[in-house]
Amino acid sequence: MKRTKIPRPLLVGVFVLSPILLLLAIVLFLNLTKQPPPPPRGEILFSENRPQLDASPSNNTIHPDDSFDWIHERVDGLMTWDKNPWKRQRNSFGDRYLKLQSSDDPDDQAEAAQIREWAHALYLRTLERYPELAVEYKNISPEENGFLKFLDFYERMAASDTENLNLSNELNRMTDEEAEWNPDLFRTWREQNPDILADLLAIGLTGEQSVFGIEVSRYSFLGARTAMNGTDALLLNARLSLDEGDTVTALQSVRAVRGLADHFTEVETPTLLSATISILINHSISRYALTDLLPAVPPEQADPSAWEEALRPQLAPPSEFARLMVGEWHVISQEYFFPALSDSLDPKYPSDPGALIDYYASNYLNVAQAYSSNHQPDWISATSPGFSSPALLSRESRKHAEIFSTGAEAWSKGYQRSNHQTAMVQAAFAIMKDEPIPADPVYDLPYQWDPATRVLSPPISQNPMLKDGWLHPITVPLAR
């Protein structure tokens, strides 16, 4: 009997279609047998009571869909497979809104504006459910708002492609001690960029800051490069002023840098990113002041107290980290989270948006409450609970929860190490003022002080927060 030869394209089609059809049939059956059906897309319902999330490792509750996750993953893989003739594009939750937002089409812009309006209403509704996350906004004028001044300055610099503030690499390297001090080079920059220097001084010396009334999209991702270049310019201006015998202007420049750092953390909703920028600025001030500025002060004008007042090395209690986490929730939720949940046409829209909101808000609240203390020693016990297992969320929401979860424990450790370094700066000023050397404020351990070399080192400890390598020794200048 003659065998019929099956065409190769048909064999390939059967090979591709068979697993797809089988998996689709299984998923269709499972979806049809699910009870109760999900609410209509875009309709966000909350449970009667807020959930009490358990962040402990023992929280291994199994979601009813868990046993079918493998099937769902395989379907997603097949539907986005390059060889699939019905291939679909792989999208992430919120991609549709971001495309609308960046589109030049007026209709897309109008739809994005409508989504933002719905998102704001959802944000306010969530705050009613979680009043502990609410913040009190300041009432200051634009002329008094240093944060707004920085945003305006940053946007002007970005528009003119001068985010580096026209500073050369060699000038930047001077503040990191990677290049020798060259007064003529900075004097030339100052003569060529008087408006930039005047703006930086005005921004830093404006004592108030607020985000009230500013579109969150303007500050959700801040201009770190402009801020750090501004720091370098002001510190170099202080150094040149000391060369010229002008201690008053030098101190004014240092106060301006310290004020710039405040603008990133003293707003009502600081974020982990803005806090990082502030930390980098403050450590740049302290390092440069102790290694370059104070040694260059004319002996007759030496006053450690005046420089300490300008630097203002301040310690942060655990409650300050809690404030950062609350601020992070406000900014990320308004900029990304609620707009994505307000776009019911998003291909990845979850079936349980209310539960996802509860999960997201409750986790941030849990972390903030864990760091509620105002006492330095409580850093020892202020351990982040981390984000709880999203087991009770739908499969889509569990994936979205991973995207929006924050590594609070890692951020906390970095924040604490910065705090310990600041405490060492305080101890260095105590030495310069001939005062008793304070102990580490958290662990109450003495610093190592060598009067001969004038090197102040971290306490002897095996604690990861204090051991050598994390904290840097300080060579304390002579108080002349």
Disulfide bonds with the S-S distance in Angstrom:
none
